[in-house]
Amino acid sequence: MPAMELALPAVAGLLAGFYMRGAYSHLVERLIYPVVWALVFTIGTGVGSRIEPDVAAEILYGSLLVALLPGAASVAVAFVLTRLASQGDAEEGRLVASSYGGIRSPVIILVFLIAGTAVGRLAGHPLSQDISTMLLYVLLLQAGYLVGGSVGLRGIISGGRVGGLLALSCIIGGLLGGAAAAHIAGWSVGSGAAMGMASGWYSLVGPILYTEDPYLGVVALLGNMLRETLHIIAYPILARRMPIAAVALGGATTMDTGLPVVLASAGERAALPAFVQGAMLTLILSVILPLYVSII
């Protein structure tokens, strides 16, 4: 899949969001739900038609590696970087979670993945790749629009360098942890790094890697879903000792579903950097991840 074809809708959506100042954001959020569910369903049809049931345990094992190693590495890098830098730029401010988080409900996603798997198994072939490609274009356009409209350039700047350091930590830690997972599981280092760099954004990395390898696409999808769940469970515990650095565990999900647990566990001081981290990762990964996958 040509990388520029994936980068263009994300950039176009971002510019449109800036220009429109978030007008119609609620409508865009609502329309994201069916797009993501349809994408996961198409992946499921590929799983059912191309992957034999006897590799299910292997997929689960790989998914756990993708959830644990990049997440732990991201927190470790964030701990070092935030210790080296002053945290004075972490501004306080009340934030609420975007309703965009609803698309990442693991239960709903799993239902569509299982349904797609069943259809693919019965039909004996997946849905056309053109369908998943078009849905991915739409998702990137929507994600760019929401970032441009809800945060904007001023909002990202106002988050200070802490949010930027956390986003950088997620990318570096994701690359390192993903490469380690690949070494353990026997995948190519490039594919593992892509899974880790996704930082919990499974609805992006799953479809992208699926077009290259259905098996890796499923592992990327489930692994990054598990990372989101891991953040929700582990952050309240980690926040007692490292409230800022532990935000990196949530990756891109701290813009939405991961934000309430940060706010409830560490207060407003950690909430703004968490939101900025998620927004910056959504913006950066929507462009960088497709480009990276195209060259590995």
TIRO-950094 format. One line per field, with one value per residue (C-alpha): residue in three letters; x, y, z. Coordinates in steps of 0.05 Angstrom, whole numbers. Layout:
% residues N
aa <- c(ALA, ...)
c1 <- c(X, ...)
c2 <- c(Y, ...)
c3 <- c(Z, ...)
This chain:
% residues 296
aa <- c(MET, PRO, ALA, MET, GLU, LEU, ALA, LEU, PRO, ALA, VAL, ALA, GLY, LEU, LEU, ALA, GLY, PHE, TYR, MET, ARG, GLY, ALA, TYR, SER, HIS, LEU, VAL, GLU, ARG, LEU, ILE, TYR, PRO, VAL, VAL, TRP, ALA, LEU, VAL, PHE, THR, ILE, GLY, THR, GLY, VAL, GLY, SER, ARG, ILE, GLU, PRO, ASP, VAL, ALA, ALA, GLU, ILE, LEU, TYR, GLY, SER, LEU, LEU, VAL, ALA, LEU, LEU, PRO, GLY, ALA, ALA, SER, VAL, ALA, VAL, ALA, PHE, VAL, LEU, THR, ARG, LEU, ALA, SER, GLN, GLY, ASP, ALA, GLU, GLU, GLY, ARG, LEU, VAL, ALA, SER, SER, TYR, GLY, GLY, ILE, ARG, SER, PRO, VAL, ILE, ILE, LEU, VAL, PHE, LEU, ILE, ALA, GLY, THR, ALA, VAL, GLY, ARG, LEU, ALA, GLY, HIS, PRO, LEU, SER, GLN, ASP, ILE, SER, THR, MET, LEU, LEU, TYR, VAL, LEU, LEU, LEU, GLN, ALA, GLY, TYR, LEU, VAL, GLY, GLY, SER, VAL, GLY, LEU, ARG, GLY, ILE, ILE, SER, GLY, GLY, ARG, VAL, GLY, GLY, LEU, LEU, ALA, LEU, SER, CYS, ILE, ILE, GLY, GLY, LEU, LEU, GLY, GLY, ALA, ALA, ALA, ALA, HIS, ILE, ALA, GLY, TRP, SER, VAL, GLY, SER, GLY, ALA, ALA, MET, GLY, MET, ALA, SER, GLY, TRP, TYR, SER, LEU, VAL, GLY, PRO, ILE, LEU, TYR, THR, GLU, ASP, PRO, TYR, LEU, GLY, VAL, VAL, ALA, LEU, LEU, GLY, ASN, MET, LEU, ARG, GLU, THR, LEU, HIS, ILE, ILE, ALA, TYR, PRO, ILE, LEU, ALA, ARG, ARG, MET, PRO, ILE, ALA, ALA, VAL, ALA, LEU, GLY, GLY, ALA, THR, THR, MET, ASP, THR, GLY, LEU, PRO, VAL, VAL, LEU, ALA, SER, ALA, GLY, GLU, ARG, ALA, ALA, LEU, PRO, ALA, PHE, VAL, GLN, GLY, ALA, MET, LEU, THR, LEU, ILE, LEU, SER, VAL, ILE, LEU, PRO, LEU, TYR, VAL, SER, ILE, ILE)
c1 <- c(0, 34, 53, 35, -35, -44, -9, -51, -119, -89, -57, -119, -162, -114, -116, -191, -197, -153, -192, -261, -241, -273, -341, -382, -332, -388, -414, -345, -336, -401, -382, -315, -350, -377, -312, -269, -318, -320, -244, -239, -292, -252, -190, -231, -251, -178, -163, -218, -200, -124, -102, -111, -141, -79, -40, -88, -42, 16, -24, -43, 30, 53, -2, 20, 92, 67, 27, 79, 148, 134, 91, 144, 199, 158, 149, 223, 243, 192, 218, 289, 269, 222, 274, 325, 278, 241, 167, 149, 114, 61, 3, -60, -128, -193, -202, -256, -248, -269, -326, -280, -256, -318, -290, -236, -282, -248, -314, -344, -280, -275, -347, -333, -267, -300, -358, -311, -270, -332, -354, -285, -282, -350, -337, -267, -240, -232, -268, -234, -172, -199, -254, -205, -160, -218, -241, -170, -168, -233, -207, -143, -183, -228, -171, -134, -197, -210, -139, -138, -205, -203, -131, -104, -33, -40, -68, -9, 41, 5, 16, 89, 148, 124, 70, 121, 171, 118, 99, 173, 181, 123, 155, 226, 201, 153, 209, 255, 202, 172, 241, 252, 184, 202, 268, 232, 175, 217, 185, 223, 250, 215, 147, 155, 178, 117, 72, 105, 109, 33, 27, -42, -73, -95, -147, -91, -33, -77, -105, -38, 1, -57, -46, 25, 13, -54, -21, 20, -41, -81, -23, -15, -89, -97, -30, -46, -116, -84, -38, -98, -127, -60, -58, -128, -108, -36, -35, -69, -15, 44, 17, 34, 108, 113, 48, 78, 123, 70, 25, 68, 39, -27, 5, -45, -104, -92, -127, -193, -205, -140, -151, -204, -159, -102, -146, -176, -109, -61, -104, -102, -26, -18, -82, -60, 7, -32, -81, -26, 13, -47, -62, 10, 16, -49, -23, 48, 30, -24, 32, 95, 69, 44, 110, 150, 112, 121, 197, 207)
c2 <- c(0, 66, 105, 173, 149, 136, 199, 246, 234, 243, 310, 332, 316, 353, 416, 412, 406, 467, 507, 486, 493, 427, 441, 377, 339, 302, 277, 255, 218, 181, 161, 134, 77, 40, 52, 19, -38, -51, -50, -101, -144, -145, -166, -222, -248, -253, -289, -340, -355, -353, -371, -441, -449, -486, -420, -387, -399, -371, -308, -299, -307, -256, -208, -211, -195, -135, -109, -119, -104, -39, -13, -27, 2, 65, 76, 65, 115, 165, 157, 175, 233, 265, 259, 294, 350, 399, 383, 455, 459, 409, 457, 443, 444, 407, 357, 307, 245, 250, 205, 181, 130, 88, 57, 23, -18, -86, -123, -90, -98, -172, -184, -156, -193, -260, -247, -231, -293, -336, -306, -315, -387, -403, -365, -391, -323, -253, -190, -149, -112, -51, -47, -47, 3, 51, 44, 59, 123, 145, 129, 169, 228, 226, 219, 278, 321, 305, 322, 386, 408, 386, 403, 448, 473, 520, 464, 419, 475, 492, 421, 439, 395, 341, 317, 319, 279, 227, 220, 213, 161, 121, 120, 103, 52, 23, 13, -19, -62, -83, -103, -144, -178, -193, -225, -269, -289, -297, -241, -190, -134, -83, -114, -119, -47, -25, -62, -30, 40, 38, 53, 23, 49, -20, 4, 35, -15, -77, -59, -32, -95, -139, -116, -142, -205, -226, -262, -201, -157, -198, -199, -124, -113, -157, -137, -63, -76, -112, -53, -8, -56, -61, 15, 17, -38, -19, 57, 68, 26, 57, 127, 122, 124, 154, 191, 226, 172, 118, 157, 129, 60, 84, 110, 139, 117, 173, 221, 185, 119, 123, 194, 183, 133, 184, 240, 196, 168, 227, 289, 347, 355, 290, 297, 352, 318, 253, 285, 319, 254, 219, 276, 281, 206, 205, 260, 232, 159, 172, 197, 161, 91, 79, 108, 63, 0, 15, 12, -47)
c3 <- c(0, -21, 41, 14, -1, 74, 97, 54, 86, 156, 136, 100, 161, 207, 164, 158, 234, 244, 193, 217, 291, 308, 277, 269, 313, 349, 282, 261, 327, 317, 247, 270, 307, 245, 207, 260, 270, 195, 191, 247, 213, 148, 187, 218, 149, 132, 198, 186, 114, 118, 189, 216, 286, 311, 312, 360, 420, 382, 365, 439, 460, 409, 430, 503, 482, 441, 500, 555, 526, 488, 545, 597, 553, 541, 616, 628, 575, 601, 672, 649, 604, 654, 708, 664, 645, 688, 696, 707, 640, 662, 666, 704, 672, 673, 618, 601, 559, 487, 468, 413, 464, 454, 391, 431, 475, 475, 480, 418, 378, 397, 376, 306, 301, 319, 272, 215, 231, 228, 161, 132, 155, 124, 60, 50, 28, 58, 36, -18, 5, -31, 23, 81, 45, 34, 106, 129, 88, 121, 191, 180, 153, 214, 264, 233, 236, 309, 330, 290, 317, 389, 409, 354, 349, 409, 452, 436, 451, 516, 541, 551, 539, 586, 538, 482, 523, 538, 464, 446, 501, 472, 403, 428, 478, 428, 377, 429, 462, 395, 369, 432, 423, 350, 372, 422, 376, 313, 271, 231, 275, 230, 239, 315, 319, 280, 329, 388, 359, 349, 424, 433, 369, 346, 296, 255, 261, 254, 185, 160, 178, 156, 84, 89, 131, 160, 218, 239, 230, 280, 330, 324, 334, 395, 426, 424, 450, 509, 521, 530, 580, 616, 623, 654, 705, 721, 718, 786, 818, 780, 792, 865, 849, 779, 760, 699, 670, 678, 630, 573, 586, 556, 492, 442, 486, 536, 490, 505, 541, 580, 604, 659, 696, 695, 720, 775, 797, 790, 784, 736, 737, 699, 658, 610, 591, 583, 535, 496, 492, 461, 413, 389, 379, 340, 296, 287, 279, 228, 182, 206, 218, 146, 119, 165, 147, 73, 79, 126)
